[in-house]
């Protein structure tokens, strides 16, 4: 049962940031299609959002390993 919980939590920690990254990519492409001259501002906001999404994923995995780590 513990292995299933670990698998479920790892699945959520992977799917969550992945869906955020997909949504950011979709929104940025739509924004660039509407206003190509704002590429610099869109890129900057996209990079910041990607960094935060990856940070959340890393923190979630660290918490997971701390809670379920064997040792």
Secondary structure, DSSP 8 states (H G I E B T S, - for coil): -HHHHHHHHHHHHHHHHHHHHHHHHHHHHHHHHH-GGGHHHHHHHHHHHHHHHHHHHHHHHHHHHHHH---
